Amino acid sequence: MKIGILGGTGPAGSALAARLADVGYDVIIGSRSADRAKEKVDELLEKWPDRTLAIEAGDNAAAAGADVVVIATPWDGATQTAASVREQLGHKVVISMANALTRIGKEFQPLVPPRGSVAASIQAVVPDCKVAGAFHHVPAKELGDLDHPIETDVLICSDHEEATALTTELIQAIPNMRPLDAGELSQSTPIESFTAVLLQLNVRYKTRVAVKFNGLPDSLTGLPKKPPRAAVAAGSDADEDANAT
């Protein structure tokens, strides 16, 4: 399976490219400039000469031709980038890892894109593809340090079971990272916004935090079986009845 990373020359995209290549995936780093992508690939290969990293370079259109596509551009360019390669994306799984944030003074603050999140905006621009939001809370520096495993949970949200399952597969391939199904794509709004809190903690405590949830089985693998929507609705009605008594 080949993974294409659009905007893969940035810290988060290049870190994910290196980590996925390190566990055996073929990766193509894309950029608006193929030359810039080539510089980043050369940089990664020079940094890790003792590892066999199957990473190649291309423009964003070339990266969008991969089997699975990750959009790692800055948040304000994500939808435009997705729209520019709409024909290549087709019905593929597309993973959005961007967060709409700004910094005002010493505070990080979340922004709300027109559709409520970057992931939902991408889904609206390219409705045929299967968007999943993931990797929002993973610190880029630690993700790109191949000599050390990164201990973190990764929240996944999507309206498409195939996207959730395939994103889970990628995350499970990386040692010490645990995928968690956080629900439908509407959950990307609070998930993306929470990144501002993590960045604020990094600044205040001069560290890089990662998310880890307690209360889940240590042996947790795969995804929970989702109940039918009718069962969920019935459960909600029962809760309302119980609260009314």
JORASUL-V40140 format. One record per pair of residues at least 12 apart in sequence whose C-alpha atoms are under 10 Angstrom apart, sorted by the first residue. I is the first residue (numbers start at 1). GAP is how many residues later the second one is. D is the distance in Angstrom with one decimal. If there is no record, write none. Layout:
# JORASUL-V40140
((I & GAP & D) (I & GAP & D))
This chain:
# JORASUL-V40140
((1 & 23 & 9.3) (1 & 24 & 6.4) (1 & 25 & 6.5) (1 & 26 & 8.7) (1 & 65 & 8.1) (1 & 66 & 6.2) (1 & 67 & 7.8) (2 & 19 & 9.6) (2 & 22 & 9.9) (2 & 23 & 6.3) (2 & 24 & 4.7) (2 & 25 & 5.6) (2 & 26 & 7.4) (2 & 52 & 9.6) (2 & 53 & 9.7) (2 & 61 & 9.3) (2 & 63 & 9.1) (2 & 64 & 5.4) (2 & 65 & 5.4) (2 & 66 & 6.6) (2 & 67 & 8.7) (3 & 14 & 8.3) (3 & 17 & 8.4) (3 & 18 & 9.1) (3 & 22 & 7.1) (3 & 23 & 6.2) (3 & 24 & 4.8) (3 & 25 & 6.3) (3 & 26 & 8.6) (3 & 52 & 9.5) (3 & 60 & 7.8) (3 & 61 & 8.8) (3 & 62 & 9.0) (3 & 63 & 5.6) (3 & 64 & 6.1) (3 & 65 & 5.0) (3 & 66 & 5.8) (3 & 67 & 7.4) (3 & 167 & 9.8) (4 & 13 & 8.6) (4 & 22 & 8.7) (4 & 23 & 5.8) (4 & 24 & 4.9) (4 & 25 & 6.1) (4 & 26 & 6.9) (4 & 51 & 9.8) (4 & 52 & 9.6) (4 & 53 & 9.6) (4 & 54 & 9.5) (4 & 56 & 8.4) (4 & 57 & 9.5) (4 & 58 & 7.9) (4 & 59 & 4.3) (4 & 60 & 5.8) (4 & 61 & 7.2) (4 & 62 & 5.1) (4 & 63 & 7.4) (4 & 64 & 6.2) (4 & 65 & 4.7) (4 & 66 & 6.1) (4 & 67 & 8.5) (4 & 90 & 9.5) (5 & 12 & 7.2) (5 & 22 & 7.5) (5 & 23 & 6.3) (5 & 24 & 5.1) (5 & 25 & 5.7) (5 & 26 & 8.4) (5 & 52 & 9.8) (5 & 53 & 9.9) (5 & 54 & 9.9) (5 & 55 & 7.9) (5 & 57 & 9.7) (5 & 58 & 6.0) (5 & 59 & 7.6) (5 & 61 & 8.7) (5 & 63 & 8.6) (5 & 64 & 5.8) (5 & 65 & 4.7) (5 & 66 & 5.9) (5 & 67 & 6.5) (5 & 68 & 8.9) (5 & 89 & 9.8) (5 & 90 & 9.2) (6 & 22 & 8.7) (6 & 23 & 6.6) (6 & 24 & 4.7) (6 & 25 & 6.0) (6 & 26 & 8.6) (6 & 31 & 9.9) (6 & 52 & 9.5) (6 & 53 & 8.1) (6 & 54 & 5.3) (6 & 55 & 8.4) (6 & 56 & 9.1) (6 & 57 & 6.1) (6 & 58 & 7.0) (6 & 63 & 7.3) (6 & 64 & 6.1) (6 & 65 & 4.9) (6 & 66 & 5.8) (6 & 67 & 6.5) (6 & 72 & 9.0) (6 & 75 & 7.9) (6 & 76 & 8.7) (6 & 79 & 9.9) (6 & 90 & 10.0) (7 & 22 & 7.4) (7 & 23 & 5.7) (7 & 24 & 4.9) (7 & 25 & 7.5) (7 & 26 & 9.7) (7 & 30 & 8.7) (7 & 52 & 9.0) (7 & 53 & 7.1) (7 & 56 & 9.3) (7 & 63 & 8.7) (7 & 64 & 6.6) (7 & 65 & 5.1) (7 & 66 & 4.4) (7 & 67 & 7.8) (7 & 70 & 9.3) (7 & 71 & 8.7) (7 & 74 & 8.6) (8 & 20 & 8.5) (8 & 21 & 5.0) (8 & 22 & 5.5) (8 & 23 & 6.4) (8 & 24 & 9.9) (8 & 28 & 9.8) (8 & 29 & 7.4) (8 & 32 & 8.4) (8 & 33 & 9.5) (8 & 49 & 9.4) (8 & 51 & 9.8) (8 & 52 & 8.9) (8 & 55 & 9.2) (8 & 62 & 8.5) (8 & 63 & 7.9) (8 & 64 & 6.0) (8 & 65 & 7.1) (9 & 20 & 7.0) (9 & 21 & 7.3) (9 & 22 & 6.6) (9 & 23 & 9.7) (9 & 24 & 9.8) (9 & 27 & 7.3) (9 & 28 & 6.0) (9 & 29 & 9.1) (9 & 30 & 8.6) (9 & 31 & 5.9) (9 & 32 & 8.4) (9 & 48 & 9.8) (9 & 63 & 8.6) (9 & 64 & 8.6) (10 & 21 & 9.3) (10 & 27 & 9.8) (10 & 30 & 8.8) (10 & 62 & 7.5) (10 & 63 & 7.3) (10 & 64 & 8.4) (10 & 130 & 9.5) (11 & 61 & 9.1) (11 & 62 & 10.0) (11 & 128 & 9.5) (11 & 129 & 6.0) (11 & 130 & 7.4) (11 & 132 & 9.5) (11 & 133 & 8.3) (12 & 60 & 6.9) (12 & 61 & 8.9) (12 & 62 & 9.8) (12 & 85 & 8.6) (12 & 86 & 9.2) (12 & 123 & 9.1) (12 & 124 & 9.5) (12 & 126 & 8.5) (12 & 127 & 7.8) (12 & 128 & 4.8) (12 & 129 & 7.9) (12 & 130 & 9.9) (12 & 131 & 7.9) (12 & 132 & 8.0) (13 & 16 & 8.1) (13 & 17 & 9.5) (13 & 57 & 8.3) (13 & 58 & 8.1) (13 & 59 & 5.2) (13 & 60 & 7.7) (13 & 84 & 8.7) (13 & 85 & 9.8) (13 & 127 & 8.2) (13 & 130 & 9.9) (13 & 131 & 9.3) (14 & 15 & 7.5) (14 & 16 & 9.8) (14 & 23 & 9.6) (14 & 26 & 7.6) (14 & 27 & 8.4) (14 & 29 & 9.9) (14 & 30 & 8.0) (14 & 58 & 8.8) (14 & 126 & 8.6) (14 & 129 & 9.4) (14 & 130 & 7.4) (15 & 29 & 9.0) (15 & 124 & 9.4) (15 & 125 & 6.0) (15 & 126 & 7.2) (15 & 127 & 8.3) (15 & 128 & 5.6) (15 & 129 & 4.0) (15 & 130 & 7.8) (15 & 131 & 9.0) (16 & 54 & 9.4) (16 & 56 & 9.2) (16 & 119 & 9.0) (16 & 122 & 9.6) (16 & 124 & 7.9) (16 & 127 & 6.6) (16 & 128 & 6.6) (17 & 12 & 7.1) (17 & 24 & 9.4) (17 & 27 & 9.2) (17 & 36 & 9.3) (17 & 37 & 9.5) (17 & 38 & 7.5) (17 & 39 & 9.9) (17 & 53 & 9.6) (17 & 126 & 9.6) (17 & 127 & 8.3) (18 & 23 & 9.2) (18 & 26 & 7.1) (18 & 27 & 8.9) (18 & 30 & 9.1) (18 & 35 & 7.1) (18 & 36 & 8.9) (18 & 37 & 7.7) (18 & 125 & 8.6) (18 & 126 & 6.4) (18 & 127 & 8.7) (18 & 128 & 7.6) (19 & 34 & 9.0) (19 & 124 & 6.8) (19 & 125 & 6.3) (19 & 126 & 8.1) (19 & 127 & 6.5) (19 & 130 & 9.8) (19 & 154 & 9.7) (19 & 155 & 7.3) (19 & 156 & 9.9) (20 & 33 & 8.8) (20 & 34 & 9.3) (20 & 35 & 9.5) (20 & 123 & 10.0) (20 & 124 & 9.9) (20 & 150 & 7.7) (20 & 151 & 8.8) (20 & 153 & 8.0) (20 & 154 & 7.3) (21 & 30 & 9.4) (21 & 31 & 8.0) (21 & 32 & 5.1) (21 & 33 & 5.7) (21 & 34 & 6.6) (22 & 26 & 9.7) (22 & 29 & 7.2) (22 & 30 & 7.1) (22 & 31 & 5.8) (22 & 32 & 8.1) (22 & 33 & 9.6) (22 & 124 & 7.5) (22 & 151 & 9.9) (22 & 152 & 8.7) (23 & 29 & 9.6) (23 & 30 & 8.7) (23 & 31 & 9.9) (23 & 123 & 10.0) (23 & 147 & 9.4) (23 & 150 & 6.6) (23 & 151 & 6.6) (23 & 152 & 8.7) (24 & 28 & 8.6) (24 & 29 & 7.7) (24 & 30 & 7.7) (24 & 149 & 8.8) (24 & 150 & 9.9) (25 & 28 & 8.5) (25 & 29 & 7.1) (25 & 30 & 8.7) (25 & 145 & 9.0) (25 & 148 & 9.5) (26 & 27 & 8.0) (26 & 28 & 5.1) (26 & 29 & 6.2) (26 & 30 & 8.2) (26 & 40 & 9.3) (27 & 26 & 8.6) (27 & 27 & 6.2) (27 & 28 & 4.8) (27 & 29 & 6.4) (27 & 30 & 8.6) (27 & 36 & 8.5) (27 & 39 & 8.3) (27 & 41 & 9.7) (27 & 42 & 9.8) (28 & 13 & 8.9) (28 & 26 & 8.4) (28 & 27 & 5.6) (28 & 28 & 4.7) (28 & 29 & 5.4) (28 & 30 & 6.8) (28 & 31 & 9.2) (28 & 32 & 9.4) (28 & 34 & 7.9) (28 & 35 & 5.6) (28 & 36 & 9.0) (28 & 37 & 9.4) (28 & 38 & 7.6) (28 & 41 & 9.6) (29 & 12 & 7.3) (29 & 26 & 7.1) (29 & 27 & 6.3) (29 & 28 & 5.0) (29 & 29 & 6.3) (29 & 30 & 7.8) (29 & 31 & 7.9) (29 & 33 & 8.8) (29 & 34 & 6.3) (29 & 35 & 9.7) (29 & 41 & 9.7) (30 & 26 & 8.8) (30 & 27 & 6.2) (30 & 28 & 5.0) (30 & 29 & 4.6) (30 & 30 & 4.4) (30 & 31 & 7.5) (30 & 32 & 6.8) (30 & 33 & 5.0) (30 & 34 & 7.9) (30 & 40 & 9.9) (30 & 41 & 9.6) (30 & 42 & 9.6) (30 & 43 & 9.9) (31 & 26 & 8.4) (31 & 27 & 6.8) (31 & 28 & 4.8) (31 & 29 & 4.9) (31 & 30 & 8.5) (31 & 31 & 9.1) (31 & 32 & 8.2) (31 & 41 & 10.0) (31 & 42 & 8.8) (31 & 50 & 9.7) (32 & 26 & 8.7) (32 & 27 & 5.5) (32 & 28 & 5.8) (32 & 29 & 8.6) (32 & 49 & 8.9) (33 & 24 & 9.8) (33 & 25 & 7.7) (33 & 26 & 5.7) (33 & 27 & 8.0) (34 & 23 & 6.6) (34 & 24 & 4.7) (34 & 25 & 4.4) (34 & 26 & 8.0) (34 & 27 & 9.8) (34 & 28 & 9.1) (35 & 22 & 8.1) (35 & 23 & 7.8) (35 & 24 & 8.2) (36 & 21 & 8.6) (36 & 22 & 8.8) (36 & 23 & 8.7) (37 & 19 & 8.4) (37 & 20 & 5.2) (37 & 21 & 6.1) (37 & 22 & 7.1) (37 & 23 & 9.3) (38 & 17 & 9.8) (38 & 18 & 7.5) (38 & 19 & 5.1) (38 & 20 & 7.1) (38 & 21 & 9.3) (39 & 18 & 8.5) (40 & 15 & 10.0) (40 & 16 & 9.6) (40 & 17 & 8.2) (41 & 12 & 9.7) (41 & 13 & 9.8) (41 & 14 & 6.6) (41 & 15 & 6.5) (41 & 16 & 6.3) (41 & 17 & 9.8) (42 & 13 & 9.2) (42 & 14 & 9.1) (42 & 15 & 9.1) (44 & 100 & 9.5) (48 & 97 & 9.8) (48 & 98 & 8.3) (48 & 99 & 9.5) (51 & 95 & 9.4) (60 & 21 & 7.9) (60 & 22 & 9.3) (60 & 24 & 8.8) (60 & 25 & 7.5) (60 & 28 & 9.9) (61 & 20 & 9.4) (61 & 21 & 9.7) (61 & 23 & 8.1) (61 & 24 & 5.8) (61 & 25 & 9.3) (61 & 26 & 9.3) (61 & 27 & 7.1) (61 & 28 & 9.2) (62 & 23 & 9.2) (62 & 26 & 8.5) (63 & 22 & 9.4) (63 & 25 & 9.0) (63 & 26 & 9.8) (64 & 18 & 8.8) (64 & 20 & 9.9) (64 & 21 & 6.6) (64 & 22 & 8.7) (64 & 23 & 9.0) (64 & 24 & 5.7) (64 & 25 & 6.0) (64 & 26 & 9.5) (64 & 28 & 9.4) (64 & 30 & 9.3) (65 & 20 & 8.9) (65 & 22 & 9.3) (65 & 23 & 5.5) (65 & 24 & 7.0) (65 & 25 & 9.5) (65 & 27 & 9.6) (66 & 22 & 8.6) (66 & 23 & 8.7) (66 & 26 & 9.1) (67 & 22 & 9.1) (67 & 25 & 7.0) (67 & 26 & 8.0) (67 & 27 & 9.5) (68 & 21 & 8.7) (68 & 24 & 6.3) (68 & 25 & 5.5) (68 & 26 & 6.2) (68 & 27 & 7.9) (68 & 95 & 9.5) (68 & 98 & 8.8) (68 & 99 & 9.2) (69 & 13 & 10.0) (69 & 19 & 9.9) (69 & 20 & 7.7) (69 & 23 & 7.5) (69 & 24 & 6.5) (69 & 25 & 4.8) (69 & 26 & 6.2) (69 & 27 & 8.7) (69 & 62 & 9.5) (70 & 23 & 8.6) (70 & 24 & 5.7) (70 & 25 & 4.6) (70 & 26 & 6.0) (70 & 27 & 7.5) (70 & 28 & 9.9) (70 & 61 & 9.5) (70 & 62 & 9.4) (70 & 63 & 9.7) (70 & 64 & 9.6) (71 & 23 & 7.2) (71 & 24 & 6.1) (71 & 25 & 5.1) (71 & 26 & 6.5) (71 & 27 & 7.4) (71 & 48 & 9.4) (71 & 51 & 9.2) (71 & 62 & 9.8) (72 & 23 & 8.6) (72 & 24 & 6.8) (72 & 25 & 5.8) (72 & 26 & 6.1) (72 & 27 & 9.7) (72 & 63 & 9.8) (73 & 23 & 9.1) (73 & 24 & 8.5) (73 & 25 & 6.9) (73 & 26 & 9.8) (74 & 23 & 9.4) (74 & 24 & 6.4) (74 & 25 & 7.9) (74 & 26 & 8.3) (74 & 27 & 9.8) (75 & 21 & 9.4) (75 & 22 & 8.7) (75 & 23 & 5.1) (75 & 24 & 5.8) (75 & 25 & 5.4) (75 & 26 & 8.1) (75 & 38 & 9.2) (75 & 42 & 9.5) (75 & 43 & 6.6) (75 & 44 & 9.5) (76 & 22 & 8.9) (76 & 23 & 9.1) (76 & 24 & 7.3) (76 & 25 & 9.6) (76 & 37 & 8.8) (76 & 42 & 8.4) (77 & 21 & 9.6) (77 & 41 & 9.7) (78 & 18 & 8.4) (78 & 19 & 9.6) (78 & 20 & 7.6) (78 & 21 & 9.9) (78 & 40 & 7.3) (78 & 41 & 8.8) (78 & 43 & 8.5) (78 & 44 & 7.1) (79 & 39 & 7.6) (79 & 40 & 8.8) (79 & 41 & 9.6) (79 & 42 & 6.4) (79 & 43 & 5.1) (79 & 44 & 8.7) (79 & 45 & 8.8) (79 & 46 & 6.5) (79 & 47 & 8.6) (80 & 41 & 9.9) (80 & 42 & 8.6) (80 & 45 & 8.4) (81 & 41 & 9.1) (81 & 44 & 10.0) (82 & 12 & 9.3) (82 & 39 & 9.7) (82 & 40 & 6.6) (82 & 41 & 9.1) (82 & 43 & 7.3) (82 & 44 & 7.0) (83 & 39 & 8.1) (83 & 41 & 9.9) (83 & 42 & 6.1) (83 & 43 & 6.5) (84 & 41 & 9.9) (84 & 42 & 9.8) (85 & 41 & 9.2) (86 & 39 & 8.4) (86 & 40 & 6.2) (86 & 41 & 9.4) (86 & 42 & 9.0) (86 & 43 & 8.8) (87 & 39 & 9.1) (87 & 41 & 9.9) (89 & 37 & 8.0) (89 & 39 & 8.3) (89 & 40 & 6.5) (89 & 41 & 9.4) (90 & 36 & 8.2) (90 & 37 & 9.1) (90 & 38 & 6.1) (90 & 39 & 5.7) (90 & 40 & 9.1) (91 & 35 & 9.1) (91 & 36 & 8.7) (91 & 37 & 5.2) (91 & 38 & 4.2) (91 & 39 & 6.5) (91 & 40 & 9.7) (92 & 36 & 8.1) (92 & 37 & 5.1) (92 & 38 & 6.0) (92 & 39 & 8.4) (92 & 70 & 9.7) (92 & 71 & 8.6) (93 & 35 & 9.7) (93 & 36 & 6.1) (93 & 37 & 4.6) (93 & 38 & 5.9) (93 & 39 & 7.4) (93 & 67 & 8.9) (93 & 69 & 7.6) (93 & 70 & 5.4) (93 & 71 & 8.9) (93 & 73 & 7.8) (93 & 74 & 8.5) (94 & 25 & 9.3) (94 & 28 & 8.9) (94 & 29 & 8.8) (94 & 32 & 9.7) (94 & 35 & 6.7) (94 & 36 & 5.9) (94 & 37 & 4.7) (94 & 38 & 6.3) (94 & 39 & 8.5) (94 & 69 & 7.5) (94 & 73 & 9.2) (95 & 24 & 8.1) (95 & 27 & 9.6) (95 & 35 & 8.3) (95 & 36 & 5.7) (95 & 37 & 4.8) (95 & 38 & 5.7) (95 & 39 & 6.5) (95 & 40 & 8.8) (95 & 61 & 9.4) (95 & 62 & 9.8) (95 & 63 & 9.4) (95 & 68 & 8.0) (95 & 69 & 9.5) (95 & 71 & 9.8) (95 & 72 & 7.5) (96 & 22 & 7.4) (96 & 23 & 5.5) (96 & 24 & 9.1) (96 & 25 & 10.0) (96 & 26 & 7.9) (96 & 27 & 9.5) (96 & 35 & 7.0) (96 & 36 & 6.2) (96 & 37 & 4.8) (96 & 38 & 6.3) (96 & 39 & 8.0) (96 & 40 & 8.4) (96 & 60 & 10.0) (96 & 61 & 10.0) (96 & 92 & 9.7) (97 & 21 & 8.5) (97 & 22 & 7.8) (97 & 35 & 8.7) (97 & 36 & 6.0) (97 & 37 & 5.4) (97 & 38 & 5.3) (97 & 39 & 5.1) (97 & 40 & 8.8) (97 & 41 & 9.5) (97 & 91 & 10.0) (97 & 95 & 8.6) (98 & 19 & 9.1) (98 & 20 & 6.5) (98 & 21 & 7.7) (98 & 35 & 8.4) (98 & 36 & 8.7) (98 & 37 & 8.4) (98 & 38 & 6.5) (98 & 39 & 9.8) (98 & 94 & 7.6) (98 & 97 & 10.0) (99 & 12 & 8.5) (99 & 13 & 9.6) (99 & 14 & 9.9) (99 & 18 & 7.9) (99 & 19 & 6.7) (99 & 20 & 8.9) (99 & 34 & 10.0) (99 & 36 & 9.9) (99 & 37 & 6.7) (99 & 38 & 9.2) (99 & 89 & 9.4) (99 & 90 & 9.4) (99 & 92 & 8.8) (99 & 93 & 5.1) (99 & 94 & 7.1) (99 & 95 & 9.1) (99 & 96 & 7.1) (99 & 97 & 8.6) (100 & 12 & 6.8) (100 & 13 & 7.2) (100 & 16 & 9.8) (100 & 17 & 7.4) (100 & 18 & 6.8) (100 & 89 & 9.6) (100 & 92 & 7.0) (100 & 93 & 7.3) (100 & 95 & 9.0) (100 & 96 & 9.0) (101 & 12 & 10.0) (101 & 91 & 8.6) (101 & 92 & 7.5) (101 & 93 & 9.9) (101 & 94 & 8.1) (101 & 95 & 6.7) (102 & 94 & 8.4) (103 & 93 & 9.0) (103 & 97 & 9.8) (106 & 94 & 8.4) (106 & 97 & 8.6) (106 & 98 & 9.6) (107 & 89 & 8.4) (107 & 90 & 9.3) (107 & 92 & 9.0) (107 & 93 & 6.7) (107 & 96 & 9.1) (108 & 85 & 10.0) (108 & 87 & 8.9) (108 & 88 & 5.3) (108 & 89 & 7.4) (108 & 90 & 9.2) (108 & 91 & 6.9) (108 & 92 & 6.1) (108 & 93 & 9.9) (108 & 95 & 9.6) (109 & 84 & 7.9) (109 & 85 & 9.4) (109 & 86 & 9.0) (109 & 87 & 5.7) (109 & 88 & 8.1) (109 & 90 & 9.5) (109 & 91 & 9.0) (110 & 79 & 9.7) (110 & 80 & 9.5) (110 & 82 & 7.9) (110 & 83 & 5.1) (110 & 84 & 7.8) (110 & 85 & 7.9) (110 & 86 & 5.9) (110 & 87 & 8.9) (111 & 78 & 9.7) (111 & 81 & 9.2) (111 & 82 & 7.4) (111 & 85 & 9.5) (112 & 77 & 7.8) (112 & 78 & 9.9) (112 & 80 & 9.4) (112 & 81 & 8.2) (113 & 76 & 9.1) (115 & 71 & 9.5) (115 & 74 & 9.0) (116 & 70 & 8.0) (116 & 71 & 9.6) (116 & 72 & 8.1) (116 & 73 & 5.7) (116 & 74 & 9.2) (116 & 76 & 9.7) (116 & 77 & 10.0) (117 & 16 & 9.5) (117 & 68 & 8.9) (117 & 69 & 8.1) (117 & 70 & 8.9) (117 & 71 & 6.1) (117 & 72 & 4.9) (117 & 73 & 8.5) (117 & 74 & 9.0) (117 & 75 & 7.1) (117 & 76 & 8.5) (118 & 15 & 8.6) (118 & 70 & 7.9) (118 & 71 & 8.1) (118 & 74 & 8.1) (119 & 12 & 6.9) (119 & 13 & 7.1) (119 & 14 & 5.8) (119 & 15 & 9.1) (119 & 38 & 9.2) (119 & 39 & 8.9) (119 & 66 & 7.4) (119 & 67 & 9.0) (119 & 68 & 9.8) (119 & 69 & 6.6) (119 & 70 & 8.5) (119 & 73 & 8.9) (120 & 12 & 9.0) (120 & 13 & 8.6) (120 & 38 & 9.2) (120 & 39 & 9.9) (120 & 65 & 6.6) (120 & 66 & 7.4) (120 & 67 & 9.6) (120 & 68 & 7.5) (120 & 69 & 8.4) (123 & 35 & 9.8) (123 & 36 & 9.7) (123 & 62 & 9.1) (129 & 31 & 9.5) (129 & 34 & 9.4) (130 & 28 & 7.8) (130 & 29 & 7.7) (130 & 30 & 6.1) (130 & 31 & 8.9) (130 & 32 & 7.8) (130 & 33 & 5.9) (130 & 34 & 9.2) (131 & 26 & 8.6) (131 & 27 & 6.2) (131 & 28 & 7.5) (131 & 29 & 7.3) (131 & 31 & 9.6) (131 & 32 & 6.5) (131 & 33 & 8.7) (131 & 36 & 10.0) (131 & 54 & 8.0) (132 & 23 & 10.0) (132 & 24 & 6.6) (132 & 25 & 5.6) (132 & 26 & 4.5) (132 & 27 & 7.6) (132 & 28 & 7.7) (132 & 29 & 9.4) (132 & 30 & 9.4) (132 & 31 & 5.8) (132 & 32 & 6.4) (132 & 33 & 9.8) (132 & 34 & 9.4) (132 & 35 & 7.4) (132 & 52 & 8.8) (132 & 53 & 7.0) (132 & 56 & 8.9) (133 & 21 & 9.8) (133 & 22 & 7.9) (133 & 23 & 5.6) (133 & 24 & 5.2) (133 & 25 & 6.5) (133 & 26 & 10.0) (133 & 30 & 9.3) (133 & 31 & 8.8) (133 & 34 & 9.0) (133 & 49 & 9.7) (133 & 51 & 9.4) (133 & 52 & 7.1) (133 & 53 & 9.8) (133 & 54 & 8.8) (133 & 55 & 6.3) (133 & 56 & 9.8) (133 & 58 & 8.7) (133 & 59 & 8.7) (134 & 20 & 6.5) (134 & 21 & 5.8) (134 & 22 & 4.8) (134 & 23 & 6.9) (134 & 24 & 9.1) (134 & 30 & 9.3) (134 & 33 & 7.7) (134 & 34 & 9.4) (134 & 37 & 9.4) (134 & 45 & 9.0) (134 & 46 & 9.6) (134 & 47 & 9.8) (134 & 48 & 9.7) (134 & 54 & 8.6) (134 & 57 & 9.0) (134 & 58 & 9.2) (135 & 17 & 9.9) (135 & 18 & 9.0) (135 & 19 & 5.8) (135 & 20 & 7.1) (135 & 21 & 7.9) (135 & 32 & 9.7) (135 & 36 & 9.0) (135 & 44 & 9.5) (135 & 57 & 9.7) (136 & 18 & 7.8) (136 & 19 & 7.9) (136 & 20 & 9.2) (136 & 52 & 9.3) (136 & 55 & 7.4) (136 & 56 & 6.3) (136 & 57 & 9.4) (136 & 58 & 8.9) (136 & 59 & 6.9) (137 & 15 & 8.7) (137 & 16 & 8.6) (137 & 17 & 7.2) (137 & 18 & 8.3) (137 & 54 & 8.4) (137 & 55 & 8.1) (137 & 57 & 8.2) (137 & 58 & 5.9) (137 & 59 & 9.5) (137 & 61 & 7.6) (137 & 62 & 9.2) (137 & 72 & 8.6) (137 & 73 & 6.6) (137 & 74 & 6.8) (138 & 12 & 8.8) (138 & 13 & 9.4) (138 & 14 & 7.2) (138 & 15 & 8.4) (138 & 16 & 7.5) (138 & 17 & 9.9) (138 & 39 & 9.7) (138 & 57 & 9.3) (138 & 60 & 9.9) (138 & 70 & 9.3) (138 & 71 & 8.4) (138 & 72 & 6.1) (138 & 73 & 7.7) (139 & 13 & 9.4) (139 & 59 & 9.5) (139 & 60 & 9.4) (139 & 69 & 6.6) (139 & 70 & 7.2) (139 & 71 & 6.7) (139 & 72 & 9.7) (140 & 68 & 9.4) (141 & 67 & 8.8) (142 & 66 & 8.4) (142 & 67 & 9.9) (142 & 68 & 9.4) (143 & 31 & 9.9) (148 & 27 & 9.7) (149 & 25 & 8.3) (149 & 26 & 6.3) (149 & 27 & 6.3) (149 & 28 & 8.4) (150 & 24 & 8.6) (150 & 25 & 7.5) (150 & 26 & 6.0) (150 & 27 & 6.7) (150 & 60 & 8.6) (151 & 24 & 8.3) (151 & 25 & 5.1) (151 & 26 & 5.8) (151 & 27 & 8.2) (151 & 59 & 7.4) (151 & 60 & 8.4) (151 & 61 & 7.8) (152 & 23 & 9.9) (152 & 24 & 6.8) (152 & 25 & 5.2) (152 & 26 & 6.5) (152 & 27 & 8.9) (152 & 57 & 9.2) (152 & 58 & 5.6) (152 & 59 & 5.4) (152 & 60 & 5.4) (152 & 61 & 8.7) (153 & 18 & 9.3) (153 & 23 & 8.5) (153 & 24 & 5.7) (153 & 25 & 4.6) (153 & 26 & 5.9) (153 & 27 & 6.9) (153 & 57 & 7.8) (153 & 58 & 5.7) (153 & 59 & 5.2) (153 & 60 & 7.0) (154 & 13 & 9.9) (154 & 14 & 8.9) (154 & 17 & 7.6) (154 & 18 & 9.9) (154 & 23 & 7.0) (154 & 24 & 6.0) (154 & 25 & 4.8) (154 & 26 & 6.0) (154 & 27 & 8.6) (154 & 28 & 9.2) (154 & 56 & 9.4) (154 & 57 & 7.6) (154 & 58 & 8.5) (154 & 59 & 9.8) (155 & 13 & 9.5) (155 & 23 & 8.6) (155 & 24 & 6.1) (155 & 25 & 5.0) (155 & 26 & 6.1) (155 & 27 & 5.7) (155 & 28 & 8.9) (155 & 32 & 9.7) (155 & 33 & 9.2) (155 & 36 & 7.8) (155 & 56 & 9.2) (156 & 12 & 7.7) (156 & 15 & 9.9) (156 & 23 & 6.9) (156 & 24 & 6.0) (156 & 25 & 5.1) (156 & 26 & 5.4) (156 & 27 & 7.2) (156 & 28 & 8.6) (156 & 29 & 8.7) (156 & 31 & 8.9) (156 & 32 & 8.4) (156 & 35 & 9.2) (157 & 23 & 8.8) (157 & 24 & 6.3) (157 & 25 & 5.2) (157 & 26 & 5.0) (157 & 27 & 5.0) (157 & 28 & 5.0) (157 & 29 & 7.7) (157 & 30 & 6.3) (157 & 31 & 6.3) (157 & 34 & 8.9) (158 & 23 & 8.6) (158 & 24 & 8.4) (158 & 25 & 6.5) (158 & 26 & 4.5) (158 & 27 & 4.2) (158 & 28 & 7.9) (158 & 29 & 8.3) (158 & 30 & 8.3) (159 & 24 & 7.8) (159 & 25 & 4.8) (159 & 26 & 5.4) (159 & 27 & 8.4) (160 & 23 & 10.0) (160 & 24 & 8.0) (160 & 25 & 8.7) (161 & 22 & 9.9) (161 & 23 & 9.4) (161 & 65 & 9.7) (164 & 15 & 9.5) (164 & 16 & 9.4) (164 & 17 & 7.2) (164 & 18 & 9.5) (164 & 19 & 9.1) (164 & 20 & 9.3) (164 & 59 & 8.6) (165 & 14 & 9.7) (165 & 16 & 9.0) (165 & 57 & 8.2) (165 & 58 & 7.5) (167 & 12 & 8.2) (167 & 14 & 9.8) (168 & 12 & 7.8) (168 & 13 & 8.2) (168 & 53 & 9.5) (168 & 54 & 7.3) (168 & 55 & 7.9) (169 & 53 & 8.3) (172 & 49 & 8.3) (172 & 50 & 8.5) (177 & 35 & 9.6) (178 & 34 & 8.8) (178 & 35 & 9.8) (178 & 40 & 9.8) (178 & 42 & 8.4) (178 & 43 & 8.1) (178 & 44 & 9.4) (179 & 41 & 9.3) (179 & 42 & 8.3) (179 & 43 & 8.0) (179 & 44 & 8.3) (180 & 33 & 9.6) (180 & 36 & 9.9) (180 & 40 & 9.3) (180 & 41 & 9.1) (180 & 42 & 8.5) (180 & 43 & 7.3) (180 & 44 & 8.9) (181 & 41 & 9.1) (181 & 42 & 6.5) (181 & 43 & 7.6) (181 & 45 & 9.8) (183 & 43 & 9.2) (198 & 12 & 7.9) (198 & 13 & 8.6))
